[in-house]
Amino acid sequence: VFGPTTAYAVVAFHKALGVERTWAWEEADSRRMASFILPPLPERPDEPNRVEVDVGRQVLYLIEHGEVTVIIPVSTAGSYVYWSERQQAYVGAGTPHGDFTLTRHSVGWACDPVTGWCIYNPWNFTEHYAIHGYLSVPAYPASHGCVRVPTWEADYLEGHLYVGMPFHVWDEYVPATR
């Protein structure tokens, strides 16, 4: 049955390919699937288990034992200005880029008493930013800075992420040429 989980898988496939992000399986997608090759990812032999977030493509790669085991669609790094209740000022919506580790985790829904926003199964990679489940995960950058994933993907990640796991965020990886 082609339902929401399948539609999100299709959009993740389109994002990984760098083609138009649609929710429907197109005729060309069968040919694309047959010749699919992962885009280049950073080589980190000392980190066989890690998360790589490609902000440019809006996808998360879970790497276990040195292999990509899942590609999850994300919505992160919205490039807009919004009013922050917490800071009482206008701030830019952006996701910190760089090399992090997962530092804190909460199970279930966590709601901010100041903003009223609720996030699901958050895994913090900074004090204020986390990868978390959310009810709305559009095909484009829309978060204030966290890495949003569909709630069922947050459930899946429960058995795969751990505090101390390396977490990397970048726009587009370009391998060094020799």
C-alpha positions in Angstrom: 0.0 0.0 0.0 1.4 3.4 -1.0 0.9 5.4 2.1 2.7 8.2 4.0 5.8 6.0 4.9 6.2 5.0 1.2 5.8 8.7 0.1 8.5 9.8 2.5 10.8 7.0 1.2 10.2 8.2 -2.3 11.0 11.8 -1.4 14.2 10.6 0.4 15.2 8.8 -2.7 14.6 11.9 -4.8 16.6 14.0 -2.4 19.5 11.6 -2.4 19.5 11.6 -6.2 19.4 15.4 -6.3 16.3 15.4 -8.6 12.9 17.2 -8.1 11.5 16.3 -4.7 8.1 14.8 -5.4 6.2 12.4 -3.2 5.1 10.1 -6.1 7.0 7.3 -7.7 7.6 8.4 -11.3 8.2 6.2 -14.3 11.9 7.3 -14.4 12.4 6.3 -10.8 12.5 2.6 -11.6 15.4 3.2 -14.0 17.0 5.5 -11.4 16.7 2.8 -8.7 18.4 0.3 -11.0 21.5 2.5 -11.4 21.5 4.2 -8.0 24.8 5.0 -6.5 25.2 6.8 -3.2 26.5 10.3 -3.4 30.0 10.6 -2.0 30.1 10.7 1.8 33.0 11.7 4.1 35.3 8.8 4.9 35.6 8.4 8.6 37.2 5.0 9.2 37.6 5.7 12.9 33.8 6.2 13.2 32.1 3.1 11.8 28.9 4.1 13.5 27.7 7.6 13.0 25.1 9.9 11.5 25.8 12.2 8.5 23.3 15.0 7.8 23.5 16.4 4.2 21.7 19.7 4.6 22.0 20.4 0.8 20.1 17.3 -0.1 18.0 17.3 3.1 18.8 13.7 4.1 20.3 11.8 7.0 22.5 8.8 6.5 22.7 6.3 9.3 26.0 4.5 9.0 26.5 1.3 11.0 29.6 -0.9 10.9 30.9 1.4 8.1 27.9 0.9 5.8 24.9 3.2 5.1 22.0 1.3 6.5 19.2 3.8 6.0 18.6 7.2 4.3 16.0 9.3 6.1 14.4 12.5 4.7 14.9 15.5 6.9 13.8 19.1 7.1 16.5 21.3 8.6 18.3 24.6 8.2 15.4 26.8 7.2 16.9 30.0 5.9 14.4 32.5 7.2 14.0 35.0 10.1 11.4 34.4 12.9 10.4 35.8 16.2 12.0 33.8 19.1 9.8 33.8 22.2 12.8 32.5 24.1 15.2 35.3 23.0 12.5 38.0 22.6 14.1 38.9 19.3 14.1 38.1 15.6 16.6 35.4 14.9 17.7 33.4 11.8 16.7 29.8 11.4 19.9 27.8 10.7 21.4 24.5 11.7 24.9 24.4 13.2 27.3 22.7 10.9 30.3 20.7 11.9 31.3 17.6 13.9 29.3 16.8 17.0 28.3 13.9 19.2 24.9 13.0 20.5 24.9 14.3 24.1 21.4 13.8 25.5 18.2 11.9 24.7 14.6 11.9 25.8 12.0 9.3 25.0 8.5 10.4 23.8 7.1 13.9 23.4 9.0 16.8 25.0 7.3 20.1 25.0 9.0 23.5 25.6 7.2 25.5 28.3 8.2 28.8 26.7 7.2 28.1 23.1 4.8 25.3 23.5 6.5 23.4 20.6 6.6 19.6 21.1 9.3 17.3 19.6 9.5 13.6 19.6 12.4 11.4 20.8 15.0 14.2 20.7 18.7 13.4 20.5 20.6 16.5 21.2 23.8 17.3 19.4 24.2 20.7 21.0 22.5 22.3 24.0 19.7 23.7 21.9 19.6 21.6 18.7 18.6 18.0 18.2 17.5 15.4 15.7 13.9 14.7 16.6 10.6 13.4 15.3 8.0 16.0 14.2 4.5 15.9 12.7 5.5 18.1 9.8 8.6 17.2 7.7 8.3 18.9 4.4 10.5 18.2 1.4 12.3 21.5 1.8 14.3 23.2 4.6 11.8 24.4 7.2 13.1 23.9 10.7 14.4 26.6 13.1 17.6 24.7 13.3 16.9 21.2 14.6 17.0 18.1 12.3 13.4 17.0 11.8 12.5 13.5 10.9 9.0 11.8 10.6 7.9 10.4 13.9 8.0 6.8 12.7 11.7 7.4 11.7 12.4 8.7 15.2 11.0 5.4 16.5 13.3 3.5 14.2 16.3 5.5 15.3 15.6 4.6 18.9 17.3 1.2 18.4 20.3 2.6 16.5 21.4 5.9 18.0 23.2 6.3 21.3 24.6 9.0 23.5 28.2 9.6 22.4 27.6 8.6 18.8 29.3 10.9 16.2 27.0 13.3 14.4 28.1 15.4 11.4 26.2 18.2 9.7 27.4 19.6 6.3 25.9 21.3 3.2 27.4 19.2 0.5 30.3 16.9 0.6 32.8 17.3 -2.2 35.6 14.7 -2.1 39.1 16.1 -2.4 40.7 15.6 -5.8 44.2 14.3 -6.1 
